[in-house]
Amino acid sequence: MAKKKAEDIKLTLTDEEREGLDNEGIKRVLTNKAVLEAAKKYKFTDEEQEEFDYLVENEKHKFFVAKAIEDKISVNENDVTKLYTDNKPSFDAQNIPFSQAKEIIQRDLLNQQVAILEAEELNKLVEEMGDSVEITKKELLFSKGNPDIIKTIIVGKVIGKKMADEKFEEQEQNKKDLEIIKDSVYINYYLDLEVRKNVKVTQEEITEIYENEKAKLGNVTPNSAYQQIANGLLNNKAIEERNNLINKIAEEYKVDEVAKEYTENEEN
């Protein structure tokens, strides 16, 4: 059966998805749906499918840990005030008002607390596990010997076992969230794949920028400068390519037209 073309697919929003959104909000949600449709029409190679599955499982495990610690997270206002007082000269020097400084401190404290709680939760899971964790040849080949990936796979097996024991993925309240997580990975992985295929930085581009800017580089060595220029170029091109791809997909799926229809229906 032939797959439908983009122009033949009418994007729709549920009442829940549409609630409280203005035209721009509706367009954002519709654009995500359009990219997801495009992603699901793309056929992964075996290697890409393996990487995608790894990313999905990894995000599921992160979600499980996040749910396990969510009731333990709290930021003490006294700690916020003390940190603000201790660092007030620095905030004043940067013209950062109290309200903004407070948000910065709260965010930093929250991130620190989450990192500590996540580590504690993982340690608890490891303590509860059996004597060994098996990693397969296929998984080792996938890791390409990267110790961080191997560690993630091993930790994932520990978390996955706990999730299975608790029937975490079968619980109704988690099903929707896990589906959203998978869709998000699908969207981002597809976009990243397309960007990787299309974005290249040439030696000529790097050299041209280096020659034009070298007088401003001070004590930066040529090798370091070339690396920084290459990374900057690659990042800028990747962002541009990603945005262009999203805009192209949105146009193919007539996102603006559909969003306009929803907005007009709301007004009538």
Secondary structure by P-SEA (a helix, b strand, c coil): ccccccccbbbbbcccccccccaaaaaaaaaaaaaaaaaaaccccaaaaaaaaaaaaaaaaaaaaaaaccccbbbbaaaaaaaaaaaaaaaaaacccaaaaaaaaaaaaaaaaaaaaaaaaaaaaaaaccccccccaaaaaaacccaaaaaaaaaaaaaaaaaaaacccccccaaaaaaaaaaaaaaaaaaaaaaaacccccaaaaaaaaaacccccccccaaaaaaaaaaaaaaaaaaaaaaaaaaaaaaaaaaaaaaaaaaaaaac
